[in-house]
Amino acid sequence: MISRKGKYAIRAALFLAREHGKSPVSVGQIASAEKISKKFLEAIMLDLKVGGLVHSRRGKHGGYVLNEPPSKLTLGRIIRVIDGPLAPVRCVSVTAYKACEDCLNEATCPIRMVMKHVREAISRVLDTETLDEILGATKRLKPGGRVLEI
């Protein structure tokens, strides 16, 4: 399950995506616009920076910018930086594999087989959805959530 911190990281990244190509954005600007605690957002932005997804500039006109175009940054990458692996169990994780201590036979484990399908489905969506695509989809929504076009 995605954490609140993960959801806020996505919201902050989407804010930066909307501002991409403009001047850096302060934590205060993002926090105010997205209704996120500034202190909590500072910790999130530090994680995104350490994860290589954003860059910060100091000074009066400083702030944060995305390290790459919004068309290249996927939700999967953001979530992994903040919440860790996408897999529901470690034995099916691509990025943080660890065998289960109580598993009798990993090759035939029915739980592992199902969880592998779950991980693949999650990855198929989150590793292909970019910030640009999400912003484009929200522009096609009418108030009330009805899609104008697909």
Secondary structure as a PSIPRED ss2 file (coil, helix, strand):
# PSIPRED VFORMAT (PSIPRED V4.0)

   1 M C   1.000  0.000  0.000
   2 I C   1.000  0.000  0.000
   3 S C   1.000  0.000  0.000
   4 R H   0.000  1.000  0.000
   5 K H   0.000  1.000  0.000
   6 G H   0.000  1.000  0.000
   7 K H   0.000  1.000  0.000
   8 Y H   0.000  1.000  0.000
   9 A H   0.000  1.000  0.000
  10 I H   0.000  1.000  0.000
  11 R H   0.000  1.000  0.000
  12 A H   0.000  1.000  0.000
  13 A H   0.000  1.000  0.000
  14 L H   0.000  1.000  0.000
  15 F H   0.000  1.000  0.000
  16 L H   0.000  1.000  0.000
  17 A H   0.000  1.000  0.000
  18 R H   0.000  1.000  0.000
  19 E C   1.000  0.000  0.000
  20 H C   1.000  0.000  0.000
  21 G C   1.000  0.000  0.000
  22 K C   1.000  0.000  0.000
  23 S C   1.000  0.000  0.000
  24 P C   1.000  0.000  0.000
  25 V E   0.000  0.000  1.000
  26 S C   1.000  0.000  0.000
  27 V H   0.000  1.000  0.000
  28 G H   0.000  1.000  0.000
  29 Q H   0.000  1.000  0.000
  30 I H   0.000  1.000  0.000
  31 A H   0.000  1.000  0.000
  32 S H   0.000  1.000  0.000
  33 A H   0.000  1.000  0.000
  34 E H   0.000  1.000  0.000
  35 K C   1.000  0.000  0.000
  36 I C   1.000  0.000  0.000
  37 S C   1.000  0.000  0.000
  38 K H   0.000  1.000  0.000
  39 K H   0.000  1.000  0.000
  40 F H   0.000  1.000  0.000
  41 L H   0.000  1.000  0.000
  42 E H   0.000  1.000  0.000
  43 A H   0.000  1.000  0.000
  44 I H   0.000  1.000  0.000
  45 M H   0.000  1.000  0.000
  46 L H   0.000  1.000  0.000
  47 D H   0.000  1.000  0.000
  48 L H   0.000  1.000  0.000
  49 K H   0.000  1.000  0.000
  50 V H   0.000  1.000  0.000
  51 G C   1.000  0.000  0.000
  52 G C   1.000  0.000  0.000
  53 L C   1.000  0.000  0.000
  54 V E   0.000  0.000  1.000
  55 H E   0.000  0.000  1.000
  56 S E   0.000  0.000  1.000
  57 R E   0.000  0.000  1.000
  58 R C   1.000  0.000  0.000
  59 G C   1.000  0.000  0.000
  60 K C   1.000  0.000  0.000
  61 H C   1.000  0.000  0.000
  62 G C   1.000  0.000  0.000
  63 G E   0.000  0.000  1.000
  64 Y E   0.000  0.000  1.000
  65 V E   0.000  0.000  1.000
  66 L E   0.000  0.000  1.000
  67 N C   1.000  0.000  0.000
  68 E C   1.000  0.000  0.000
  69 P C   1.000  0.000  0.000
  70 P C   1.000  0.000  0.000
  71 S C   1.000  0.000  0.000
  72 K C   1.000  0.000  0.000
  73 L C   1.000  0.000  0.000
  74 T E   0.000  0.000  1.000
  75 L H   0.000  1.000  0.000
  76 G H   0.000  1.000  0.000
  77 R H   0.000  1.000  0.000
  78 I H   0.000  1.000  0.000
  79 I H   0.000  1.000  0.000
  80 R H   0.000  1.000  0.000
  81 V H   0.000  1.000  0.000
  82 I H   0.000  1.000  0.000
  83 D H   0.000  1.000  0.000
  84 G C   1.000  0.000  0.000
  85 P C   1.000  0.000  0.000
  86 L C   1.000  0.000  0.000
  87 A C   1.000  0.000  0.000
  88 P C   1.000  0.000  0.000
  89 V C   1.000  0.000  0.000
  90 R H   0.000  1.000  0.000
  91 C H   0.000  1.000  0.000
  92 V H   0.000  1.000  0.000
  93 S C   1.000  0.000  0.000
  94 V C   1.000  0.000  0.000
  95 T C   1.000  0.000  0.000
  96 A C   1.000  0.000  0.000
  97 Y C   1.000  0.000  0.000
  98 K C   1.000  0.000  0.000
  99 A C   1.000  0.000  0.000
 100 C C   1.000  0.000  0.000
 101 E C   1.000  0.000  0.000
 102 D C   1.000  0.000  0.000
 103 C C   1.000  0.000  0.000
 104 L C   1.000  0.000  0.000
 105 N C   1.000  0.000  0.000
 106 E C   1.000  0.000  0.000
 107 A C   1.000  0.000  0.000
 108 T C   1.000  0.000  0.000
 109 C C   1.000  0.000  0.000
 110 P H   0.000  1.000  0.000
 111 I H   0.000  1.000  0.000
 112 R H   0.000  1.000  0.000
 113 M H   0.000  1.000  0.000
 114 V H   0.000  1.000  0.000
 115 M H   0.000  1.000  0.000
 116 K H   0.000  1.000  0.000
 117 H H   0.000  1.000  0.000
 118 V H   0.000  1.000  0.000
 119 R H   0.000  1.000  0.000
 120 E H   0.000  1.000  0.000
 121 A H   0.000  1.000  0.000
 122 I H   0.000  1.000  0.000
 123 S H   0.000  1.000  0.000
 124 R H   0.000  1.000  0.000
 125 V H   0.000  1.000  0.000
 126 L H   0.000  1.000  0.000
 127 D C   1.000  0.000  0.000
 128 T C   1.000  0.000  0.000
 129 E C   1.000  0.000  0.000
 130 T E   0.000  0.000  1.000
 131 L H   0.000  1.000  0.000
 132 D H   0.000  1.000  0.000
 133 E H   0.000  1.000  0.000
 134 I H   0.000  1.000  0.000
 135 L H   0.000  1.000  0.000
 136 G H   0.000  1.000  0.000
 137 A H   0.000  1.000  0.000
 138 T H   0.000  1.000  0.000
 139 K H   0.000  1.000  0.000
 140 R C   1.000  0.000  0.000
 141 L E   0.000  0.000  1.000
 142 K C   1.000  0.000  0.000
 143 P C   1.000  0.000  0.000
 144 G C   1.000  0.000  0.000
 145 G C   1.000  0.000  0.000
 146 R C   1.000  0.000  0.000
 147 V E   0.000  0.000  1.000
 148 L C   1.000  0.000  0.000
 149 E C   1.000  0.000  0.000
 150 I C   1.000  0.000  0.000
